[in-house]
Amino acid sequence: MKSVTTMMVGREDEQAELVAFVKSATGQALVLRGEAGVGKSSLLSHAAALAEQEGHVVIRAAGVEAESALPYAGLHQFLHPLLADVARLDDGTRAAFDAVFGGVQGDPPSVMTLGIAVLSLLAHSAAQRPLLLVLDDGQWLDDSSADVSGFVGRRLAGSPVKLLVAVRTDLTSRFDTAALPELPIAALADEDAARLLDHRYPDLNRQVRRIVLEQAQGNPLALLELPAHFAGRSSDLPAEDLIGQHGVPLPRRLQRVFGTRIAALEERVRAELLMGALDGAGTPSGADALPGTRYGMRDADAAVAAGLLDVEVATGDFVFRHPLVRSAVVRMATPNQRRAAHLALAQVHRENLERRATHLAAATVDPDEDVADILEAAAESATRRGGALAAMAWLTRAAELSENHTDRSRRLADAAFVAGHAARLGQAHRLVQADLASGSTQSPASVLASAYQALYQDGDVRSTHRQVSAAIEKLRDGGPAAVSTVRGATASTVGGATASTVGGATVSTVGGAEPEEVLTRLVILLLAISQYSGDRTAWESTHELLASMGCLVTERSRLYSGTWSDVTRHGAGWAGPVRQAAANLPDLEPWDVTRLGASAYHLDILSQYRPHLQRIVDRELETGAVATGMVMLHLIMLDQMAIGEWAEAEDTGQRGLDLAAEHGHNLFAVQSRAYLAQLAALRGQVGRARDLQAEVDAWARPRGLGFLTQVADSAGATAALSSGDYEAAYLYAIGITQPGTFRPYAYQASRTLLDLVEAAQHTGRVEQARAHAVAARDAGLPLLSPRLELITYGALAMTAESEREAAEMFTQAESHPDAARFPFELARIRLAHGIRVRHVQGRATARQYLVPAAEAFERLGAAGWTDRARAELRATGTPARASTLNLASLTWQERRIADLAAGGLTNKEIGERMHLSPRTVSSHLYRIFPKLGITARAALRDALSRTEEVSQV
């Protein structure tokens, strides 16, 4: 039916819609949605013929159920005729295609990156003649291809490219949520149904005609196929005896119709049809554009005569008349027949790893280690190309086919790791339970999987710390040989990883495991558990265990241990290696990037990692690595908060929270709420901050999650300071650490230095404030990170015992080369110093500190702090609003862009510094100009200078 041009009966409205679609002057997408056999394919052929008449190049593809688990199989089929043009595109575009089609090692591109590459390819190919892409059976397109197709379809406006897709209503697909325009295809009206039947079968018996019209219910495929089914049968039989009960869905009844024809064929022909059906062969109308990728059916003329196959005119290939024929062929085959066909197809595809694995998985019944190894290799290949779910299925099947218990346990554990990587914690848990139910003792790999779920789903740090420590001790006590043996038994061949976060710290649970990798995974998981606990006893136990392991602990693990635990005591000397690693991020696996990103956060150099994180986060979220992507969102949000991009941080935090809630990562969800509480406190949204703080505290404190309760207390202190409740701020601050000391392994102890000092000063606890500032200096905080150096000098300036010391310490802080990277802290230091100067040196001198502080708070949107700065400005005799003039209308990001542009930087240079595209920088500048009362870039410097002059009045 699909490859045969038939008279179009009815469908006047649909045809008119398609004519308008094809003749439209601009690119667009359209999805035809209807039940099986309703005529979607005929409408696609009608549109394709019309497009060819209009001078379009038409490329056809079809989703195939047999290929729905193969990542990018559908996209490859769609773009294959155009791939020769890829060589003419830029390096970045070629790299995206090489990663998914060319077998080149590397991380898979995100949907956005690959989608942009596809748009570039389509634009290049359509430069001479407009292009129409026609996709049939879109419901069976693999998820990766469907996501890219949806991305492309939403962005065709203004191009000479159109996308037309047909999907079935009774099957779910990614096109259901692709947000593309749709055209519903309903059954034919009674009059049109009768016209079609009479045109094809003018001599049909009246009773059979009535039965066909009643049973077909306006479905064109049923109208064309049922009369032949009734031929030669007794007209006395009721319709339900001929084609089945009314309660059976029409597609199933049509399969029965095709089944009677299949049963009449010779066994040799049925076997040929089965091979084609199981391999996705026989897709009509030029859709199968990849020679040799599917089985070519031979000697099947009898099936053509039976109305089951057609012959494609352009190629001479046999093609199935309809997908329901393919389904009927598979249904009628016995299990042994299907297995034999799969085995033969595995040999046909012996050079194609993933296709061979698909067929071997279905062909093999008894344990077979060779087949299991092939499935593992296919899982590695799929993971590299973004197919985490396919990898999980192949690893699970490999476990079922394992010849010994050790290999079964290892493969189930690896499948559980991939499930965690894809944020499917429930499935990971079931896989681990399946391993244990089979009689397995808890292997190191199963410890990883079960502890991962317990930590990230339930927030369990107490039992997981004991469990993982015991697994590490067992490997340690067995010596290097035992480590190697167990490692070999638990080594994963999957080239991806589940990344988990501890303040951004990531834990890899799947990756191409070397002999020592499982032990390293256990160590890193233990470090993550220890950090979430925030407990001194847990951390000291962890450090003692690692110290006993000698050379079994990698240098990178030692870096994580030093930076994730307590930077005050263990962070010295690690900033250099973390900075050096930032230069090679594109060469690292995503989970390595997020681990190092966590270290960079603790050392306050996360901005060096953020551009790379922003480039790859969508890829991780869209290719199945949801957990890794959530870690990246946490890290991006933390850097946005640090540098003053608070509106963007709000969006990032909410996105992370929504994802965590959707995928059941309760720990991640609470962590997102904790960061959102901190952000709300900074912005002076005191009520929201306290609500979020209470949620975090109620979940985290009973579980002993000190990491999160510290963040909650920090949010409480900041919110109290913002509202002027200094006593409450002090009580929150000392809940984190006491004045004059930095509680061991309390990571917020050093980060809340200014909070405790300011709260102490404002509540008359001057000695405690001074003691805490001096303790920061004596603990060497200025040597650990740029932010800690800035706030230590700021705290010393606030608590200085002489005006000379106050001036010296303030100058040290304000002149710090990285001070501008921490605008909120710098504004606080300026405000405090301005207040002190006003009391000692007078109002005029104080303005030079109070004005920039007020401007910064306004740009940031720190409401409570802005009010306080304005009050201090009024005390100097300067109207607060006049001092900030037009700059107050600029966001923090806009002010930074304006400053850089006034300094002579190009849009590209500004974008590189601020992690923005040149186009985004341009858009910001066009919004900045009217706010400053200018119309051109050349006027920026003068406009900013005039404002600064007013600030000095």
ROKOLMAR-512214 format. One line per 2 residues: number of its first residue (from 1); their letters; for each residue x, y, z of C-alpha. Coordinates in steps of 0.1 Angstrom, whole numbers. Layout:
# ROKOLMAR-512214
NUM) a) X/Y/Z | ...
END
This chain:
# ROKOLMAR-512214
1) mk) 0/0/0 | 27/25/9
3) sv) 46/22/-23 | 16/21/-46
5) tt) 1/53/-58 | -37/50/-55
7) mm) -66/73/-62 | -71/97/-33
9) vg) -107/94/-22 | -120/121/1
11) re) -94/139/23 | -101/172/6
13) de) -93/192/38 | -61/172/45
15) qa) -50/176/9 | -55/213/11
17) el) -35/215/43 | -6/196/26
19) va) -7/217/-5 | -4/248/17
21) fv) 24/231/36 | 44/222/6
23) ks) 39/255/-12 | 47/276/19
25) at) 76/300/12 | 92/292/46
27) gq) 104/261/63 | 81/244/88
29) al) 73/210/103 | 40/191/104
31) vl) 30/158/122 | 2/136/107
33) rg) -14/116/136 | -38/88/131
35) ea) -45/51/137 | -28/23/118
37) gv) -41/20/82 | -60/53/82
39) gk) -40/66/52 | -12/86/67
41) ss) 13/69/43 | -8/78/13
43) ll) -9/114/24 | 28/114/28
45) sh) 32/100/-7 | 8/126/-20
47) aa) 28/154/-4 | 61/140/-16
49) al) 48/138/-52 | 35/174/-50
51) ae) 69/186/-36 | 88/170/-64
53) qe) 65/187/-89 | 73/220/-71
55) gh) 110/214/-75 | 118/201/-40
57) vv) 144/174/-33 | 125/148/-13
59) ir) 142/124/12 | 121/97/28
61) aa) 127/77/59 | 107/54/81
63) gv) 109/43/117 | 113/6/121
65) ea) 104/-13/153 | 135/-35/150
67) es) 158/-4/151 | 140/15/178
69) al) 167/7/204 | 196/16/182
71) py) 208/51/190 | 207/75/160
73) ag) 197/47/136 | 168/67/123
75) lh) 187/99/120 | 214/81/100
77) qf) 188/67/76 | 173/102/72
79) lh) 205/120/66 | 225/93/47
81) pl) 218/109/12 | 232/142/25
83) la) 263/130/45 | 286/136/15
85) dv) 280/173/22 | 294/171/57
87) ar) 329/174/44 | 321/210/33
89) ld) 310/221/67 | 331/235/96
91) dg) 351/214/120 | 326/216/149
93) tr) 297/204/127 | 318/176/113
95) aa) 328/165/148 | 292/162/158
97) fd) 284/139/129 | 316/119/134
99) av) 307/113/170 | 273/97/163
101) fg) 279/82/128 | 316/79/122
103) gv) 326/57/150 | 351/83/162
105) qg) 359/81/200 | 345/109/220
107) dp) 316/121/240 | 282/122/222
109) ps) 270/157/213 | 239/171/230
111) vm) 206/172/212 | 212/210/208
113) tl) 247/206/194 | 237/178/170
115) gi) 205/196/161 | 224/227/151
117) av) 248/205/131 | 218/189/113
119) ls) 203/224/106 | 236/235/91
121) ll) 238/204/69 | 202/208/57
123) ah) 207/245/49 | 238/236/29
125) sa) 220/208/10 | 190/230/3
127) aq) 210/259/-10 | 201/252/-46
129) rp) 167/234/-43 | 143/233/-14
131) ll) 142/201/7 | 113/180/20
133) lv) 121/154/47 | 93/128/49
135) ld) 93/104/79 | 68/76/81
137) dg) 61/55/113 | 78/81/135
139) qw) 65/63/166 | 93/37/160
141) ld) 121/62/155 | 148/57/182
143) ds) 146/82/210 | 179/100/201
145) sa) 169/105/165 | 134/116/175
147) dv) 147/142/199 | 170/157/173
149) sg) 142/156/147 | 120/175/171
151) fv) 147/201/178 | 152/206/141
153) gr) 115/207/133 | 110/236/158
155) rl) 137/257/141 | 130/254/103
157) ag) 113/288/100 | 131/310/74
159) sp) 148/280/58 | 141/262/26
161) vk) 136/229/45 | 103/212/55
163) ll) 97/182/77 | 67/160/74
165) va) 62/132/100 | 35/105/104
167) vr) 28/88/137 | 3/63/151
169) td) -21/74/178 | -21/41/196
171) lt) 16/41/203 | 36/66/224
173) sr) 66/83/209 | 89/113/215
175) fd) 69/132/189 | 41/133/214
177) ta) 60/160/233 | 80/175/204
179) al) 57/206/203 | 54/204/165
181) pe) 22/214/146 | -1/185/141
183) lp) -28/174/115 | -51/147/129
185) ia) -60/121/102 | -94/106/110
187) al) -112/77/94 | -130/83/61
189) ad) -165/96/62 | -192/69/54
191) ed) -197/83/19 | -160/84/11
193) aa) -155/49/26 | -182/35/3
195) rl) -167/54/-27 | -132/39/-20
197) ld) -146/4/-16 | -167/6/-47
199) hr) -138/20/-68 | -115/-9/-58
201) yp) -141/-37/-57 | -170/-27/-80
203) dl) -184/-62/-82 | -184/-69/-45
205) nr) -213/-90/-32 | -238/-68/-14
207) qv) -237/-87/19 | -199/-87/19
209) rr) -199/-50/10 | -221/-43/40
211) iv) -199/-64/63 | -167/-47/51
213) le) -181/-12/55 | -193/-21/90
215) qa) -160/-37/101 | -136/-13/84
217) qg) -152/17/102 | -138/41/76
219) np) -102/27/78 | -88/27/42
221) la) -64/-2/48 | -93/-24/61
223) ll) -115/-13/32 | -88/-25/7
225) el) -78/-57/25 | -110/-72/39
227) pa) -128/-80/6 | -99/-103/-5
229) hf) -101/-120/29 | -138/-128/24
231) ag) -132/-142/-11 | -143/-179/-13
233) rs) -158/-179/22 | -194/-187/30
235) sd) -215/-156/30 | -237/-173/56
237) lp) -210/-168/83 | -214/-138/105
239) ae) -187/-112/102 | -172/-120/136
241) dl) -165/-155/125 | -147/-142/95
243) ig) -125/-115/110 | -128/-117/147
245) qh) -148/-101/175 | -157/-65/176
247) gv) -138/-60/209 | -105/-68/192
249) pl) -87/-36/180 | -88/-31/143
251) pr) -50/-33/138 | -51/-67/155
253) rl) -80/-79/133 | -61/-67/102
255) qr) -30/-87/114 | -53/-118/114
257) vf) -63/-110/78 | -27/-109/68
259) gt) -20/-140/89 | -42/-162/68
261) ri) -22/-151/37 | 11/-157/54
263) aa) 0/-192/65 | -7/-201/29
265) le) 29/-194/17 | 56/-220/14
267) er) 79/-223/45 | 109/-210/25
269) vr) 90/-177/16 | 77/-173/52
271) ae) 113/-177/64 | 124/-150/40
273) ll) 96/-126/52 | 106/-133/88
275) mg) 142/-124/82 | 131/-91/66
277) al) 106/-84/94 | 131/-90/122
279) dg) 157/-68/106 | 135/-39/97
281) ag) 138/-46/60 | 112/-38/34
283) tp) 106/-2/42 | 91/13/10
285) sg) 93/45/-10 | 130/51/-9
287) ad) 132/52/29 | 159/26/31
289) al) 187/47/19 | 216/28/35
291) pg) 227/-1/13 | 236/-32/32
293) tr) 224/-21/66 | 192/-42/64
295) yg) 185/-77/51 | 173/-78/14
297) mr) 145/-103/9 | 149/-126/-21
299) da) 126/-150/-41 | 94/-137/-25
301) da) 72/-132/-55 | 46/-154/-39
303) av) 42/-129/-12 | 37/-102/-37
305) aa) 10/-122/-53 | -6/-127/-19
307) gl) -8/-89/-14 | 18/-90/14
309) ld) 48/-74/-4 | 52/-48/-32
311) ve) 81/-43/-54 | 98/-9/-51
313) va) 99/6/-85 | 131/26/-80
315) tg) 152/-3/-66 | 134/-35/-74
317) df) 135/-44/-37 | 107/-63/-20
319) vf) 89/-41/5 | 61/-48/30
321) rh) 28/-33/20 | 22/-21/56
323) pl) 39/-24/90 | 10/-45/101
325) vr) 22/-72/76 | 56/-71/93
327) sa) 40/-75/127 | 18/-104/115
329) vv) 49/-122/101 | 66/-121/134
331) rm) 35/-131/154 | 29/-162/133
333) at) 65/-175/136 | 73/-200/164
335) pn) 99/-191/190 | 124/-215/174
337) qr) 118/-200/139 | 124/-165/153
339) ra) 156/-176/170 | 169/-192/139
341) ah) 162/-160/119 | 179/-139/145
343) la) 210/-161/144 | 212/-159/106
345) la) 208/-121/108 | 236/-119/134
347) qv) 259/-135/108 | 246/-111/81
349) hr) 256/-82/104 | 288/-96/117
351) en) 306/-64/109 | 280/-42/127
353) le) 285/-46/164 | 252/-32/177
355) rr) 230/-49/150 | 248/-82/156
357) at) 243/-78/194 | 206/-72/189
359) hl) 201/-104/170 | 224/-125/191
361) aa) 206/-114/223 | 173/-126/208
363) at) 188/-158/192 | 206/-172/223
365) vd) 188/-193/249 | 215/-210/269
367) pd) 244/-193/287 | 271/-183/262
369) ed) 301/-163/273 | 311/-153/237
371) va) 276/-138/231 | 277/-121/265
373) di) 310/-105/257 | 296/-91/224
375) le) 267/-76/243 | 291/-59/267
377) aa) 310/-45/238 | 278/-33/222
379) ae) 268/-16/255 | 301/3/255
381) sa) 295/14/219 | 260/25/227
383) tr) 270/44/258 | 297/63/238
385) rg) 270/75/214 | 244/84/241
387) ga) 224/52/243 | 224/45/280
389) la) 191/27/279 | 202/4/251
391) am) 234/-3/271 | 214/-12/302
393) aw) 193/-37/282 | 223/-53/266
395) lt) 241/-56/299 | 211/-72/316
397) ra) 208/-97/287 | 246/-104/290
399) ae) 241/-112/326 | 214/-137/318
401) ls) 237/-154/293 | 267/-155/316
403) en) 282/-189/321 | 293/-184/357
405) ht) 280/-166/387 | 309/-141/390
407) dr) 303/-128/354 | 265/-127/360
409) sr) 270/-106/391 | 294/-83/374
411) rl) 272/-76/345 | 241/-71/366
413) ad) 261/-46/387 | 272/-28/355
415) aa) 236/-27/343 | 226/-12/376
417) fv) 254/14/373 | 240/24/339
419) ag) 205/25/353 | 218/49/379
421) ha) 236/69/352 | 202/72/335
423) ar) 186/84/367 | 166/51/370
425) lg) 173/43/406 | 143/19/409
427) qa) 156/-2/381 | 191/-1/395
429) hr) 177/-14/428 | 159/-42/410
431) lv) 190/-53/392 | 210/-54/424
433) qa) 182/-74/441 | 182/-98/412
435) dl) 219/-104/417 | 215/-110/454
437) as) 185/-133/448 | 206/-155/425
439) gs) 227/-164/455 | 254/-138/451
441) tq) 273/-125/480 | 277/-88/480
443) sp) 305/-81/456 | 323/-48/455
445) as) 303/-38/424 | 270/-47/441
447) vl) 281/-27/471 | 286/3/448
449) as) 251/-1/433 | 232/-6/465
451) ay) 251/21/484 | 246/45/455
453) qa) 208/40/457 | 207/42/495
455) ly) 227/75/494 | 211/93/466
457) qd) 175/81/469 | 172/79/507
459) gd) 201/101/520 | 216/72/540
461) vr) 251/81/551 | 254/60/582
463) st) 249/25/569 | 265/33/535
465) hr) 297/45/552 | 300/12/571
467) qv) 291/-8/540 | 316/9/516
469) sa) 343/10/542 | 340/-27/548
471) ai) 342/-34/510 | 374/-13/508
473) ek) 389/-30/538 | 382/-64/523
475) lr) 400/-55/491 | 429/-38/510
477) dg) 434/-68/533 | 436/-92/503
479) gp) 466/-72/489 | 473/-61/454
481) aa) 466/-96/440 | 432/-98/455
483) vs) 424/-63/443 | 434/-72/408
485) tv) 414/-104/410 | 382/-88/423
487) rg) 387/-59/400 | 389/-82/370
489) at) 357/-98/382 | 340/-65/385
491) as) 355/-45/357 | 329/-27/335
493) tv) 333/-23/298 | 307/4/297
495) gg) 321/37/285 | 299/59/306
497) at) 295/68/343 | 269/76/369
499) as) 279/109/384 | 266/119/418
501) tv) 272/151/436 | 284/162/470
503) gg) 284/200/467 | 292/191/432
505) at) 315/162/440 | 308/134/416
507) vs) 310/96/420 | 315/75/389
509) tv) 298/41/389 | 302/31/353
511) gg) 332/35/331 | 357/15/311
513) ae) 371/-2/342 | 409/-8/345
515) pe) 421/-34/370 | 421/-9/399
517) ev) 389/10/389 | 364/-6/412
519) lt) 385/1/442 | 389/37/431
521) rl) 351/39/426 | 346/27/461
523) vi) 371/52/475 | 354/81/457
525) ll) 320/69/468 | 332/68/504
527) la) 346/104/501 | 312/115/488
529) is) 294/98/517 | 318/114/542
531) qy) 312/148/527 | 274/145/528
533) sg) 277/134/564 | 298/165/573
535) dr) 308/145/604 | 342/146/620
537) ta) 341/110/631 | 331/97/596
539) we) 358/118/579 | 386/108/603
541) st) 376/71/598 | 378/77/560
543) he) 412/94/562 | 425/67/584
545) ll) 413/40/560 | 429/58/530
547) as) 461/63/548 | 463/25/554
549) mg) 460/18/517 | 493/33/505
551) cl) 497/33/468 | 463/18/462
553) vt) 448/53/465 | 453/74/434
555) er) 466/109/434 | 434/122/420
557) sr) 415/105/449 | 438/122/473
559) ly) 430/156/457 | 393/149/462
561) sg) 399/139/498 | 418/171/505
563) tw) 394/195/488 | 360/179/496
565) sd) 367/173/533 | 381/204/550
567) vt) 399/229/529 | 411/248/560
569) rh) 431/218/571 | 436/197/540
571) ga) 432/221/510 | 466/237/508
573) gw) 485/229/476 | 456/216/456
575) ag) 446/248/437 | 475/245/413
577) pv) 466/209/401 | 429/219/398
579) rq) 437/249/377 | 460/229/355
581) aa) 433/203/350 | 410/230/337
583) an) 431/234/306 | 423/198/296
585) lp) 386/194/304 | 376/185/268
587) dl) 398/154/271 | 382/143/303
589) ep) 351/121/308 | 321/141/321
591) wd) 323/125/356 | 359/135/359
593) vt) 350/171/350 | 323/172/377
595) rl) 346/157/403 | 372/183/396
597) ga) 345/209/394 | 336/201/430
599) sa) 372/206/440 | 372/239/421
601) yh) 341/250/439 | 357/244/473
603) ld) 388/263/462 | 367/291/447
605) il) 380/287/412 | 349/272/397
607) sq) 346/299/370 | 374/283/352
609) yr) 353/251/348 | 319/267/341
611) ph) 323/274/303 | 329/237/297
613) lq) 301/227/321 | 277/249/302
615) ri) 288/234/269 | 281/198/279
617) vd) 253/199/305 | 225/196/279
619) re) 243/167/263 | 245/148/296
621) le) 208/155/303 | 196/146/268
623) tg) 217/115/262 | 205/97/293
625) av) 232/107/318 | 207/126/339
627) at) 225/122/372 | 257/137/357
629) gm) 237/166/342 | 221/173/376
631) vm) 256/176/392 | 266/200/365
633) lh) 235/221/371 | 245/223/408
635) li) 280/235/399 | 268/260/374
637) ml) 243/274/399 | 269/278/425
639) dq) 292/297/402 | 263/319/391
641) ma) 256/327/427 | 292/335/434
643) ig) 297/359/405 | 263/377/409
645) ew) 242/362/381 | 213/355/405
647) ae) 184/355/381 | 202/329/360
649) ae) 210/309/392 | 174/308/401
651) dt) 165/293/367 | 193/268/370
653) gq) 184/258/405 | 147/253/396
655) rg) 157/232/366 | 179/210/388
657) ld) 151/206/414 | 125/197/388
659) la) 148/170/373 | 157/156/407
661) ae) 121/153/417 | 111/138/383
663) hg) 138/110/386 | 134/103/423
665) hn) 168/116/434 | 156/128/467
667) lf) 191/138/479 | 196/159/448
669) av) 162/175/452 | 169/186/488
671) qs) 203/198/478 | 187/220/451
673) ra) 163/234/477 | 192/242/500
675) yl) 210/262/473 | 177/279/464
677) aq) 174/288/501 | 208/304/500
679) la) 199/323/469 | 166/335/483
681) al) 185/347/514 | 210/367/493
683) rg) 182/384/475 | 164/393/506
685) qv) 135/369/500 | 134/361/537
687) gr) 101/342/538 | 110/319/509
689) ar) 145/314/523 | 131/303/557
691) dl) 105/280/541 | 131/263/520
693) qa) 155/262/549 | 129/244/570
695) ev) 122/218/543 | 159/210/540
697) da) 164/209/577 | 135/186/583
699) wa) 147/160/557 | 185/163/563
701) rp) 189/166/601 | 173/133/611
703) rg) 195/115/585 | 227/131/598
705) lg) 234/150/565 | 256/177/580
707) fl) 265/190/545 | 229/200/539
709) tq) 221/212/574 | 252/235/572
711) va) 238/250/540 | 204/254/557
713) ds) 221/272/587 | 241/294/563
715) ag) 209/304/545 | 193/312/579
717) at) 222/334/588 | 222/353/555
719) aa) 184/358/556 | 187/371/592
721) ls) 214/395/582 | 194/407/552
723) sg) 164/415/574 | 186/431/602
725) dy) 179/403/627 | 216/401/639
727) ea) 209/380/670 | 193/353/649
729) ay) 221/356/624 | 246/350/651
731) ly) 228/320/665 | 227/304/630
733) ai) 264/312/624 | 276/296/656
735) gi) 256/266/648 | 281/260/620
737) tq) 312/269/639 | 321/287/672
739) pg) 339/321/671 | 377/319/670
741) tf) 378/284/654 | 368/266/622
743) rp) 350/233/631 | 368/204/615
745) ya) 350/191/584 | 323/217/585
747) yq) 327/230/550 | 306/261/556
749) as) 327/271/586 | 352/291/564
751) rt) 326/302/538 | 304/319/565
753) ll) 333/339/580 | 318/373/572
755) dl) 284/362/585 | 297/354/619
757) ve) 319/384/621 | 292/409/611
759) aa) 265/393/633 | 289/393/663
761) qh) 298/430/658 | 262/441/654
763) tg) 252/423/686 | 280/438/707
765) rv) 302/407/706 | 332/426/694
767) eq) 358/403/710 | 343/373/694
769) ar) 342/390/660 | 379/400/663
771) ah) 389/365/674 | 372/350/645
773) av) 389/373/620 | 423/367/635
775) aa) 416/329/635 | 410/331/598
777) rd) 443/348/592 | 462/324/615
779) ag) 446/293/598 | 460/304/565
781) lp) 427/310/548 | 442/337/525
783) ll) 465/311/510 | 437/286/502
785) sp) 414/305/477 | 408/339/463
787) rl) 374/342/480 | 387/332/514
789) el) 416/357/509 | 391/385/501
791) it) 368/378/530 | 396/373/555
793) yg) 411/407/547 | 375/421/548
795) al) 369/406/583 | 402/419/595
797) am) 393/454/582 | 359/452/599
799) ta) 374/442/633 | 406/462/631
801) es) 418/477/664 | 432/508/646
803) er) 422/529/617 | 456/523/600
805) ea) 450/485/602 | 415/489/589
807) ae) 427/509/559 | 455/485/552
809) mf) 432/454/554 | 405/471/533
811) tq) 430/480/506 | 442/444/506
813) ae) 407/432/501 | 395/458/475
815) sh) 427/456/454 | 426/418/453
817) pd) 428/408/416 | 398/385/419
819) aa) 377/408/440 | 353/416/412
821) rf) 345/379/408 | 328/380/442
823) pf) 306/411/439 | 284/404/469
825) el) 313/399/493 | 331/429/480
827) ar) 300/451/484 | 296/439/520
829) ir) 332/448/528 | 328/482/512
831) la) 296/489/530 | 312/480/564
833) hg) 343/500/557 | 322/530/545
835) ir) 302/529/578 | 334/529/598
837) vr) 350/557/578 | 318/579/581
839) hv) 321/577/619 | 358/585/619
841) qg) 367/605/588 | 333/621/579
843) ra) 306/618/554 | 324/629/523
845) ta) 351/604/526 | 327/576/533
847) rq) 308/581/500 | 336/566/479
849) yl) 329/533/496 | 292/535/501
851) vp) 283/545/466 | 299/514/448
853) aa) 285/492/476 | 249/505/470
855) ea) 253/502/432 | 265/466/435
857) fe) 236/456/458 | 211/472/435
859) rl) 226/454/404 | 226/421/423
861) ga) 191/425/436 | 201/421/472
863) ag) 170/439/486 | 179/440/524
865) wt) 215/451/517 | 204/477/492
867) dr) 181/493/518 | 209/494/544
869) ar) 233/509/519 | 208/536/509
871) ae) 202/544/545 | 240/549/550
873) lr) 241/571/519 | 214/593/533
875) at) 234/596/564 | 262/611/543
877) gt) 238/637/530 | 237/622/495
879) pa) 203/611/481 | 207/574/475
881) ra) 190/573/441 | 209/603/427
883) st) 242/586/435 | 235/556/414
885) ln) 217/574/386 | 211/552/355
887) la) 234/524/366 | 208/513/390
889) sl) 187/502/361 | 213/478/349
891) tw) 215/442/360 | 248/430/373
893) qe) 254/411/341 | 246/442/320
895) rr) 269/464/340 | 298/439/335
897) ia) 291/438/298 | 289/476/296
899) dl) 323/479/315 | 340/455/292
901) aa) 326/470/260 | 336/505/273
903) gg) 371/491/278 | 373/483/240
905) lt) 366/445/241 | 347/430/211
907) nk) 315/410/216 | 334/378/210
909) ei) 360/387/237 | 333/397/261
911) ge) 315/364/254 | 346/344/261
913) rm) 350/361/295 | 314/358/305
915) hl) 306/325/290 | 281/340/265
917) sp) 277/339/228 | 286/370/208
919) rt) 249/373/197 | 238/373/234
921) vs) 263/400/242 | 249/421/213
923) sh) 214/416/226 | 224/428/261
925) ly) 242/459/246 | 210/469/227
927) ri) 191/468/260 | 218/487/278
929) fp) 220/516/254 | 185/531/262
931) kl) 190/526/299 | 221/548/297
933) gi) 205/573/273 | 229/565/245
935) ta) 225/550/210 | 260/537/201
937) ra) 288/517/216 | 312/546/213
939) al) 292/566/239 | 295/539/266
941) rd) 327/552/281 | 314/587/285
943) al) 281/575/299 | 298/554/325
945) sr) 322/581/333 | 294/607/339
947) te) 277/583/363 | 309/577/382
949) ev) 314/615/385 | 280/619/400
951) sq) 289/591/425 | 317/612/439
953) v) 294/642/447
END
